[in-house]
């Protein structure tokens, strides 16, 4: 037997729905609830992965900045040497 929401099933029966239709409707609603739970879990995982990507990007930005500073320092040194040689 599939998962079903008993309160929904009972309410449908109390409203006069046939037992088989009440069961089918309660099972269908339960299936949607399970699907929404899985979607919420997926969203939480995606948020965690985005956080990891942000941390990685921050690190790479810092490394790139350091490399650019070193490159400009080297180019400045080369320019200074060339100026002395002329």
N, C-alpha and C positions, 0 to 999 in steps of 0.2 A: 504494500500500500504506500502510495506517495505521501510526502509530508503535506499536512494540511493544518490550517489555522482553526482550532476548535471553537474559538469565540465567534469567528465569522460563520463557521458551519452552523453553530447553534442559533445565531441571529437569523440566518437565512431560513432555517427550519421554522423558527418562531414567526417569521414573516409569511410563512405559508409556501415556501419553495419545496418542490419534491426532493426527497432525500438524495437521489442520484445527482440532480442538478446542484443542490447545495454542496455536496461533496466535491463535484467537479470545479465549481466556482472557488471554493476554499482552497483546493489544491493549486489552482491556477494563480490565485493571489499569493500563496506561499512561494510558488516558483518565482514570481516577480520579486518578492522580498529577498529571496536567496540571490537572485541576479543583482539586485541593488547592493547587497552586502559585498558581493564579489567586486562590483564596480568601485565601491568605497575602498576596499582593500587595494585594488589596482591603483587608485588615485594616491593613496598613502605611499605606495612603493614608488610611484613616479615622482612624488614630491621629495622623497629621500634621495632618489637618483639625481634630481635637479640640484639638490643641496651639495651632493658630491661633485657634480660638474662645476658648480660655482666655486667650490674650494680649489679644484684643479685649475680652473681658469685664473683664479687669484694668484696661485703659485706660479703659473706660467707667465702671467703679466709681470710679476716681480722679477723673475729670472730674465725675461726679455728686457726689462728696464735696466737691470745690472749689466747685461751684455751690451746694450746701446751705450751706456756710460763708459764702459771699457773701450768700445770701438772709438768713441769720440776722443777719449784720452789718448789712445794710440795715434789717431789721425792728427791730433794737436801736436803730439811729440814729433811725428814725421814732418809736419809742416814747419815746426820750429827748427828741426835739423836742416831741412831744405833751405830755410831762410839764412841759417848760419853758413851754409856752403856757398851761397851766392854772394 
